[in-house]
Amino acid sequence: MAPLSVISLSLCFLLPLLSPAISTNSEGNALHALRRRLSDPTNVLQSWDPTLVNPCTWFHITCDSNNHVIRLDLGNSNISGTLGPELAQLQHLQYLELYKNDISGEIPKELGNLKNLVGLDLYGNRFEGEIPKSFSGLKSLRFLRLNNNNLTGSIPRELTALSNLKVFDVSNNDLCGTIPVDGPFGMFSMPRYHFYCSLC
C-alpha cells in the first residue's frame, strides 16, 4: 500500500492536468447568461447546455477550428428580453444576428469591445436609448443595422472612425441631429447608408 504522502503528491501533479477539462468555458458562460436574460417560448435555445466543455455543438452557434464562437444567429427566433455586458466575453465573435425579435432595453456599450465583429444586426426589435459611442471601437465592422427600433439621440460622431463600414441602417427610429459626413459616411451615396431615419 502506497504511503499517504505519495498519494497526496500524485494528486498534486494530477490536478493541474485535470483542471482544463473541468474548468468552465467563458464563452459558454456568456451565452448561458444571455439565455437567462431571454424568454424563449419556442425552445430555440433548448440545446444550450452549460455543462458541455464548449458551446460549439449548440444550435445557432458557429465556431472556428479553435472552438471559439464566431457567429451567434438568433434572428427571427421569437425571443424577448434584454442583452447584458457578458456578450463582450465573446472576443472572437464576427457576426451577431439578433434581428426581428422582441428584445428591449438599451444596447450594451460593452459590445464595442468585440474587435473582430464584422456584422451587427439588431434591427426589428424594441431597443431604446442611444447608439453606443463605444461602437467606434469596432474597427472590423462592415454591416451595422439598427433600423426599426426605438433608439433616440443622435448618430455618434465617433462612428466616423469605422473605416470598413459599408452598410449603416438606422431608419425608423427616433433619432435627431445631423448626419455625419466624415470617414465612411462621406464615401458612399446617402441611399446606400439608409439615412432615412426620422432625423429632426
C-alpha positions in Angstrom: 0.0 0.0 0.0 1.4 3.4 -1.0 2.2 5.8 1.7 -0.4 8.6 2.2 2.2 11.3 1.3 3.0 9.6 -2.0 -0.8 9.6 -2.9 -1.1 13.2 -1.9 1.9 14.2 -4.0 0.5 12.3 -7.0 -2.8 14.1 -6.7 -1.0 17.4 -6.7 0.6 16.6 -10.1 -2.7 15.3 -11.5 -4.9 18.3 -10.6 -3.2 20.8 -13.0 -3.7 18.2 -15.8 -7.4 17.8 -14.9 -8.3 21.4 -14.4 -8.6 22.5 -18.1 -11.1 19.7 -18.6 -13.3 20.7 -15.7 -12.9 24.4 -16.0 -15.8 26.5 -17.1 -15.7 27.9 -20.7 -16.0 31.7 -20.6 -17.8 31.9 -23.9 -20.3 29.2 -22.8 -20.8 31.2 -19.6 -21.5 34.4 -21.6 -24.0 32.6 -23.8 -25.7 30.9 -20.9 -26.0 34.3 -19.1 -27.7 35.6 -22.3 -30.1 32.7 -22.2 -31.1 33.5 -18.7 -32.0 37.0 -19.8 -34.2 35.9 -22.6 -37.7 34.5 -22.8 -37.8 31.6 -25.3 -41.3 30.3 -25.7 -40.5 28.1 -28.7 -37.4 26.5 -27.1 -34.9 27.5 -29.8 -32.3 27.6 -27.0 -33.0 24.1 -25.7 -29.6 22.8 -26.9 -27.7 25.4 -24.9 -26.3 23.0 -22.2 -23.9 24.8 -19.8 -22.4 21.5 -18.7 -20.7 20.9 -22.0 -17.0 21.8 -22.4 -17.8 24.5 -25.0 -20.9 25.8 -26.8 -19.8 24.7 -30.3 -22.4 21.9 -30.5 -25.3 24.3 -29.6 -27.8 25.2 -32.2 -27.5 28.8 -33.6 -23.8 28.9 -32.7 -20.9 28.7 -35.2 -17.3 28.1 -34.0 -13.9 28.3 -35.8 -11.3 25.5 -35.9 -10.1 26.5 -32.4 -13.6 26.2 -30.9 -14.1 29.9 -30.5 -17.6 31.3 -31.1 -17.5 33.4 -34.2 -21.2 33.6 -35.0 -24.4 33.9 -33.0 -27.5 33.7 -35.2 -30.8 34.1 -33.4 -32.6 36.2 -36.0 -36.3 35.9 -36.2 -36.4 33.4 -33.3 -39.4 34.7 -31.3 -37.3 35.6 -28.3 -37.7 38.6 -25.9 -35.8 40.0 -23.0 -32.6 42.2 -22.7 -28.9 42.0 -23.6 -26.2 42.2 -21.0 -22.5 43.1 -20.8 -21.4 39.5 -20.7 -21.6 39.3 -24.5 -18.3 41.2 -24.6 -16.7 37.9 -23.5 -17.2 36.6 -27.0 -14.0 38.1 -28.1 -13.7 36.2 -31.4 -17.3 36.9 -32.5 -17.6 38.1 -36.1 -21.4 38.1 -36.6 -24.1 38.9 -34.0 -27.5 38.3 -35.5 -30.5 39.1 -33.3 -32.8 40.8 -35.8 -36.6 40.5 -35.8 -37.2 39.5 -32.2 -38.8 41.4 -29.3 -35.6 42.3 -27.4 -35.8 45.5 -25.5 -33.7 47.8 -23.2 -30.5 49.6 -24.1 -27.8 48.2 -26.4 -24.9 47.3 -24.1 -22.0 49.6 -24.6 -19.7 46.6 -23.9 -20.5 45.4 -27.5 -17.9 48.0 -28.5 -15.2 45.6 -27.2 -15.9 43.0 -29.9 -12.9 43.9 -32.0 -13.5 41.1 -34.6 -17.1 41.9 -35.2 -17.9 42.2 -38.9 -21.7 42.2 -38.9 -24.1 43.5 -36.2 -27.8 43.1 -37.0 -30.1 44.2 -34.2 -32.9 45.6 -36.4 -36.6 44.9 -35.8 -36.6 44.8 -32.0 -37.5 47.3 -29.3 -34.1 48.6 -28.3 -34.2 52.0 -26.8 -31.7 54.6 -25.6 -28.8 55.9 -27.7 -26.5 54.3 -30.1 -23.4 53.5 -28.0 -20.4 55.7 -28.8 -18.2 52.6 -27.9 -19.1 51.2 -31.3 -16.3 53.4 -32.6 -14.0 50.6 -31.4 -15.5 48.1 -33.9 -12.7 48.6 -36.4 -13.6 45.4 -38.4 -17.3 46.3 -38.7 -18.8 46.3 -42.2 -22.5 45.9 -41.6 -24.4 47.8 -38.8 -28.2 47.5 -39.0 -30.1 49.1 -36.1 -33.3 50.1 -38.0 -36.8 49.6 -36.8 -36.2 50.1 -33.1 -36.9 52.8 -30.6 -33.4 54.4 -30.5 -33.1 58.1 -29.6 -30.4 60.7 -29.6 -28.1 61.4 -32.5 -25.7 59.4 -34.6 -22.4 59.4 -32.7 -19.6 61.3 -34.4 -17.3 58.7 -33.1 -18.7 56.3 -35.7 -16.8 58.2 -38.4 -13.7 56.1 -37.3 -15.3 53.0 -38.7 -13.3 52.9 -42.0 -14.6 49.5 -43.1 -18.3 50.3 -42.7 -20.3 49.5 -45.8 -23.9 49.3 -44.6 -25.3 51.6 -41.9 -29.1 51.5 -41.4 -30.8 53.4 -38.6 -34.1 54.1 -40.3 -37.4 54.0 -38.4 -36.0 55.1 -35.1 -36.5 58.4 -33.1 -33.1 59.9 -33.9 -32.4 63.6 -34.0 -29.4 65.7 -35.1 -27.3 65.9 -38.2 -25.8 63.1 -40.3 -22.0 62.7 -40.1 -20.2 63.4 -43.4 -16.7 62.4 -42.4 -15.0 59.0 -42.7 -17.0 56.3 -44.4 -20.2 58.4 -44.2 -18.7 60.7 -46.9 -17.6 57.9 -49.3 -21.0 56.5 -50.3 -24.3 57.8 -51.5 -26.9 58.5 -48.9 -29.4 55.8 -50.1 -26.7 53.2 -49.6 -26.5 54.1 -45.9 -30.2 54.2 -45.4 -30.2 57.6 -43.6 -34.0 58.0 -44.0 -34.4 57.9 -40.2 -36.7 60.5 -38.6 -33.9 63.0 -38.0 -35.2 66.3 -36.8 
